[in-house]
Amino acid sequence: MRIREITPQDDLAIKEIIQNSLESLGLAIEGTAYFDPQLSHLSDYYQSLPHAAYWVVQIDDQVVGGVGIAPFDEQKQICELQKLYLAPEAVGLGIANQLMEKALSYASHYYRECYLETMHALKPACKLYEKFGFHLMSAPLPGSDHSTMDAWYIKNLKKDSE
C-alpha cells in the first residue's frame, strides 16, 4: 500500500470511487460531492489552491481511495478535510486512519483548525472523525458548499500553547 499525492492519471479513478460510493449510499444528489465541478480534475484543482493537497491510496498499482485538504477560511486559518472516500475493497483495512493522519499532519503546518462536512447517517465516518478529535458543531461554518450535509465537525490543529 502506498499513499501519494494525486496525479492527472488518478483523476478518473478517484472520481469513480467518489461517485460509486455516493451512489451506493443513495447520495448521488445535488448538495453532495457527487456533482462538484472539480471532480473530473481533482489533481489540477488541488494543485491550483494554496496550502492544499489531495492524496490517493494505491494497492497493487490500483487507486482505492483518497483524501484532500483545502483552504476554507484563509483569514481565520481554517482548512477543510475533503473527499475522504474508499473503494469497497479498501474498507476495513485501516486505510482511512492513515489518510486522516496524512491529511491532518499536512494541515497542521498551515492552519489552526480543520473543518469538515458529512451526514449523521454515515456513522462509520462520524466515528472516525470523532476518534481523530473532531467536535460536532450545531451548524455549518459560513461559506459551506454542500447543502445536503447535516453534520459539521471542527478540530483544533494547534496545541494550546501556540
N, C-alpha and C positions, 0 to 999 in steps of 0.2 A: 504494500500500500504506500502511496506517495501523495503528499499534499503539496501543491504548487500553484503559482499564480496562473490565472486563466490566459489562454492564447486565443486568437481568432479561430483556430481549428477546433476549439472546445465549444464554441457558441451554440451550434445546433444541438449537441448532446445535452448541454445543461438546460437549454430551452425545453427540450423534450422531457427531461426529468421533472422540471418545474411544472409544466403543463399536465403531464401524465399524473403527477402526484395530486395536483388540484382537481383534476377530473375524477380521480378515484375517491376523493372526499366530497364530491358534489359541489366543488368550489370553482368551477370554470365559469365564473360570473364577473360582471363589472365590479370594480372596487377591490379586486384581488390582484396579485402579481401576474395572473394569467394574461391579462391584457396590457401589461406595462409596455409602453412603446419601445423601450430599450432592450426588451427581452431577446430579440433576434441578434443583437450585437453587444452582449454584456462586456466583452473584452474591451471594445472601444469606449463604451460608456464609463466603466470604472477607471480606465486609463486617462480619460478626459477630466476627471474630478481631482481636486487637491486632497491629499491625505485620504485616498480611497483605494481599495483593492478588493479583488474577488479571487478566492482560491477554489480550486477543484480538487477532488479526491480521485485518484486513479488506482485501479486494481487491475493488474494484468493488461495494461495498455487501454483500459476502458474507463471513461469518466463515469463515476457512480454517484456524484453529489458535489455540493459546493456551498459556500457562504460568502457574504460580502460585508464590507464596512464602507459607508459613505457619509459625507458631511450631512447633518440635518439642520443645525443652527450654529453656524460658524462663530457668531459673536458670543454665544454662550458656551462654546466649545463642546457641543453635543453632536455625537455621530449617531448613525442608525445601523443596527445589525440587520442585514437584509438577505432575503432569498436563501435561507438555510433549508436545503432540500436534499433528500437521498433517494436513490433508486431502491425499489423494494429489496433487491438482493444485498444492499448495503446496510439495511436496518438491523439493529441489534448487535452490531459488531464494535460498538464504541466509537464509531467514526464521528458522530455528532459531537461527542465530548472533545475530540481532537480538533474539530473545526472550530468549536467555541473557543478553545484555548488559543488557537492561532489568531482568530479574529480579535479577541479581547486583548491579547498581548500587543498586537499591532495598534489597536485603537488607543491603548493606554499611553502611547508615545505622543499622540496628537490631540487627545480630547480629555475632558474632565468627566463626561457622562456618556453613557451609551443607551439609546432608546430603541425599542422595537415594538412592532405591532403584530398581533396574532389573533386567534379566536379561542374563546374558552373551550369550545368543542374539541380543540386539538390538545387534549390532555397530556399526551407524552411531551409535546413541545413545551407546554407551560411548566411541566415538572422540570424539564431540562433547564429552562431559563431561571427558574427559582433556585435550582441547585447551584447555578453559577452566580447567585447573588442579585438577581434582578428582582425588583419590587413592583407589584401590581399597582397601577395608577387608576384613579377613578374616571379619567377622561384622557383623550389623546392630547399630545402637545399641539399647539397651533402650527399649521402648515402640513399636517398629516395628509397623505395622498390616498390611502386605502380605506375608503369609507365603509366597507363591509366588515372590517375588523372590529372586534368588540372587547379586546383585551390589549392593554398597553402597559409596557414594562419599562423601567429605567434602572440603571445601575451606575453607581459612583465608581469611576475608574481610578481615582486618586486616593492615596492614603490620607487620613485625617490631618497629618502634619504638613501636607503640601498646600 
